[in-house]
C-alpha cells in the first residue's frame, strides 16, 4: 500500500478512534512501504531516471517518514 493511502487510512482511523494495535499495524505497513520506495529510488538513481520520477518517489518517502513521526508522537491515555 502506498504511503498516501496509509496516511489516509491512519487519518480516518484517528477520526473514528484508533486502537494501539491498529496504529502499530499502520506503522509497520508504512515502514515496509518506505523500505520499498527506498529500494526503488536506488534503482532509479542507478538507471539515471528522470529527476521528476526521482523527486516524486522522494516525496512519497517524505510523506511516509512524516506519518511515522506522527504515529511515534501519539500518546496513550
Rosetta blueprint (number, residue, H / E / L):
1 X L
2 X L
3 X H
4 X H
5 X H
6 X H
7 X H
8 X H
9 X H
10 X H
11 X H
12 X H
13 X H
14 X H
15 X H
16 X H
17 X L
18 X L
19 X L
20 X H
21 X H
22 X H
23 X H
24 X H
25 X H
26 X H
27 X H
28 X H
29 X H
30 X H
31 X H
32 X H
33 X H
34 X H
35 X H
36 X H
37 X H
38 X H
39 X H
40 X H
41 X H
42 X H
43 X H
44 X H
45 X H
46 X H
47 X L
48 X L
49 X L
50 X L
51 X H
52 X H
53 X H
54 X H
55 X H
56 X H
57 X H
58 X H
59 X H
60 X H
61 X H
62 X H
63 X H
64 X H
65 X H
66 X H
67 X H
68 X H
69 X H
70 X H
71 X H
72 X H
73 X L
74 X L
75 X L
76 X L
77 X L
